[in-house]
């Protein structure tokens, strides 16, 4: 795949030097196509006209110094943030004004660190796979739209006349696109061997951050460094004219996996028996009483114990921070465990010896 990089720097000599170093080079089996402009205004124009995978951006116009407030690189950053997604590497002589912006999406290299440091950051950006995911996803959406309209809508237009308004066709297209993003397709985007077909990756469990601002069944909430999951039906949590139907809200409090007996026993002895017991807990097969939530960046490995139910006034729900939502079908699976656990009808064990001793 060809990787399109745009460098924006008012020092023409540096632009030419970087192009000579990186243009047509191969990074992770991807060939670099590097363009440059030494005019910041031209950089914005190019960003509007073309699609790039990475931006190398100078901060200052003229000599970088604390006294120089002419920082068009910041304006270009704001333009990118408001119009598209492209990872950025700031390559500047002075980086203090932008140091707080540093992240995996916005990288920062001081020019005095040299071209090797810049190359290292470029390689690191592609290690993150963000530019490739963006490209593959854009290409996938374009191909899906092409196929949908030319291969389905056009030849079936007569039967679709009843739904020929923009909303109906658009709804069908978007729903089909969402459902087509199967695990196999996501695995193709990410190109990550750690994703196993037939097994659930921890991030499959969650929608993060949550899409809806309203509270729903399966919301993961946090309060005082403790985590809870909302069990009240979503329809009862809808805010209608400033009122929520549910006067009280049911939550289940999580416990940490590391506090479970299965975990402690396994840490003491990783025998097959202890490992299998821990696996049953992680796979939510210990009993209907428990449901496992895997660790991510925003939640530790947790166990839902349906004996740890609390009920709070719905008016107090704002005291709990909504951090994620358990995705389908995991929410439904959790609710099935919960319902089965509380729907059990127990009865005393029959005396089999009495029956056997009195057989005809």
N, C-alpha and C positions, 0 to 999 in steps of 0.2 A: 504494500500500500504506500502511496505517496503521501508524505506529511507536509502540509503547507504551513510554513512559518513566515510571519511578517515581523520585520524589525523596524521600529520607529525610533530614530535617534538623530538629533540635529548635527551630529559630528559625522560628516560624510566619510571621512577616512576610516572611522571605526565601523561604519556600515559595510564598506567595501571589504574590510579585513574579516569581519564575521561571515560575510557571504562567501569569501574565498575559503574560509575554514570549514564551513558547514554545508554549503550547497552541494547537493548530490551525494552527501555522505549517507551511510547506512547505519541506522540505529534500531536495534531489535527487529531486524528484517524489514524495516521501513525506510524508504528513500526520502531524504529531506529535499524539499523545494523551498528555498529561502529567498524571499523578496525583501526589499528594504525601501524606505523613503526617509529623507533627512528633513522632511517638513511635516510637522505635527498635523496641520490642517489636511494635508494629503493623506495622512494615515487614517483620519476619520472617514474620508471619502472612500478609500480602499476597503475599509471595514464594512461600509454600506453596500459596496458593489460585489465583494467576493467573500468566500467562506474560508476561514483559516482555522487551523487546529491548535495554534500556539502563537502568542504575541511576545516578542522581546521588546521591552518598552523603556525608554529613558524617562527620567522624571523631570529634569530641568531643561529649560531653553537657555542656552548660554552657559556661563561658568557656574557649576554647582557650589553654592555657599549658603550659609544660614541667612544671609541678608537677601538672597535672591528669592523672591516670592513668585517668580514666573515659572510655574510648574505645570505645564500643559499635560504632562503624563497623568496627573490626577484627573484632568478633564476627560482624557481618553478612557481611563478606567471607568469613570461614571457612565460614559457613553456605552461601553461594553456591557456594564452591569444592567443598563436599562434596555438594551436591544438584543443581546445574544449571550451565549455562554462560550467563553474561550479562556482556557488557562493563561495566566500571564506570568512572565518573568521580568521583574523590574531589574534593569541593568544600568546602574547609576553610580556616579562618583560620590554621592552623598545620600545615605539611606535613612537618616534619622526621622524625617517627616513621615515615612511610610512603614517604619519598622513594626508598628502596631497592626498592620494589615497582613502580616506574614501568615501563610497557611499553606495547605497542599495545593490550593487553587491559585493563590498569589505567592509566587516565590520571589526572593530578593537576593541579588548578587551585587556586591560592591565591585566596581570596575577594577579597583586596585587588586582584587583577588585573582584577576586574570581570566583568560579564556578557558582554562581547564575547569575552573569553578562553574563557569557558565555551561560548559558541556555536561558537567555532572548534574546540574539542575535540569537540563533538557532531558537527560536520560532518566532522571528521577520522575519527571512529569509523565514520561511514557511508561515507566514502571507502574504508575498509578492506574494506567489504562484509561484515564478519563477522556483524552482526545479520541481514542479509538472507539470507546463506547458511544461517544457523541456522534461520530461519523457513521458507525454501523446503525445506530438507532435512527438517525436522519434518513439514511438510505433505505432502511426497512419501512419507515412510514411512507416515503415516496413510492416505493414499490407496491406497498399495500393499497395506497390510493389509486395508483395506475391500474392494478389488477382488479380492484373492486369496481371501478367505473367502466373500464373497457371490457373486462372478461365477464362481469356479472350484470351491471346495470344496463349497459348498452344492448346486449343480446336479449335481455329479459324486460325491455322497457314496456312492452304491452301489458305484462302482468303487474308491473310496478306503477302503473298510472295512478292507481288509487293512493299511492304514497309518494307522489312526485313533488311534495313540498320540501324545502331545504331542511326543515327541522327533522322530518321523518327519515329521510335518506342520511342526513348527518348523524342522527342517533344510531341508525343501523351500522353505519361505517365505524363510528367511534366504539360502539359496543363490540363489534367484530374485532377491531384492532386490539382492544383491551384483552379480549379472550384469547387472541392469537399469541399474546406474549406468554407463552407456556414456559415451563421450567427449562425445556430444551432450548428455546429461543434465547432466554436469559443467559443460559450457559454459553451459548454461541457468542453473545455480546461480550461477556466477561472473559471468555477463553481461559477459564480457571479450572485446573484439574481437581481442585478441592471440592467442587460442586459435583455431587454424586447423583446420577439419575436413579430415582427410586428411594432416595433418602432426602429428608428435609434439612436444608441449611438453616441455621438459627435465624437469619434475617428474613426467611420466608414467614416466620411467625408474626411479624409486625408490620404495621404501616407507621413509618416514622419520618418526619413528624406527622401527627394525625391530620387528616384532611379537613374534617368537620370541627367547628368550634363548639358544637353542641355535644352533650354527653351521650354515649352510646354503650350498649352491652359490649363488654370486652375491652373497654378503655383501661389502659394501665395508668394508674394514678400514683403520685408520690406525696408523702407528707412526713416531715421530720426524718428523712432518710429511710423511711419504710415504704414498701410498695403494696398497692392494693389493685384489685381488678373489679370493675363494676359488673354486677350481675342483674340489676334491674332491667327489664325489657326496654329497648331503645324507644319504642312508641310512647312509653310513659315518661320519657325524659325530654321529649320535644317541647321547646318553648313556644307556646301559642299565646300571642297577645300578652307577652310578659309573664305568663304563668306556665308552670310545669305540672303535669297531671299527678306525678308521683310525689306525695307529701314526704315520704321517706325513701331512702336509697340504700340498697343492699350491696355491700362490698365483701370481698373475701381477702383477708390479709395473707401476704406471702411469708414464707419462712425460707431461710437460705439453705441451699442444697448442702453446703458445708456443715450445717448444724444437724443434718439428718443422721440417724444411726447407720444407714447404709453407707454414707460417705465416710463416716468415722471408722467403720469396720474395714472398709476397703483401704483406707490410708494406713491402718495398722497392719493389714495383711491383704495383699492383692491376689488372694486365692481365687480360683475359678468360681467358687460358691459366692464369695463376697462381690466379685465383679458382676456376676449375673444378677444378684439382688440390686446392685446399683443401676445396672442397665434397665431392669424392670421399672425402677422408679423414674429414670430419665425418659423411658418410653411410655410413661403414664399407664403402666400395666400392673402396678402393685395392687391397686384396688381403685374403685370408683371414687374413693375419698380424696385421691391426690391427682393433681395435674401439674406437669412440669413446664416451666418457661425457661428457655435457654438464654445464656448470657450474650449480651451485645455491649456496645459502648455506653448504652443508657440504662441497662438493668443487669444485675448479677444473675447467676444461675439461681432460680427460685422454684419453690414448690408451693402450689396452691393447696391448702388443706381445708376442705369444706366443713371442718369443724371450727374453723377460725372465721366464722361469719360475723360481721358487725352491721348494724343498721344505724344510719345517721339521718337527721333531718335533711331533706334535699336543699334547704336553704343554706346548709353548711358545706355544700359540695365544692364551693369556690375555695375552700381551705385546702383542697387537694389539687395539686398541679397535674394537669393532663399531659403526659409525656409521649404516649404512643397508643396504638390500638392493636389488639390481637386480630390478625387477618383471618379471613375465611380460607379453609374450612376449620381452622384451629379453634375459633370462637365457638362454632357449633359443636365441635368435639368436646370442648371444655364444658359446655352447657349440658351435653348428654351425660357426662360423668356426674355433674352436679345433680341432675334430675334423677338419674338411676340411684345415686347414693341416698337421696332423701325420699325416694319412692319405695324403698325396700319395705317389704312386709315380712317380718320375722315370725317364726313360730317355734315352740319347744321341739327338740329332737325326739323322735319317736323311739320307743324301746325295741330295738330289733330282736334282742334275745327273747323277749316275751312272745313276739310274733312267731319266731322260729320254734320255740318250745311248745307252742300250741297249734302247730300246723296239723291239718287233718292227715 
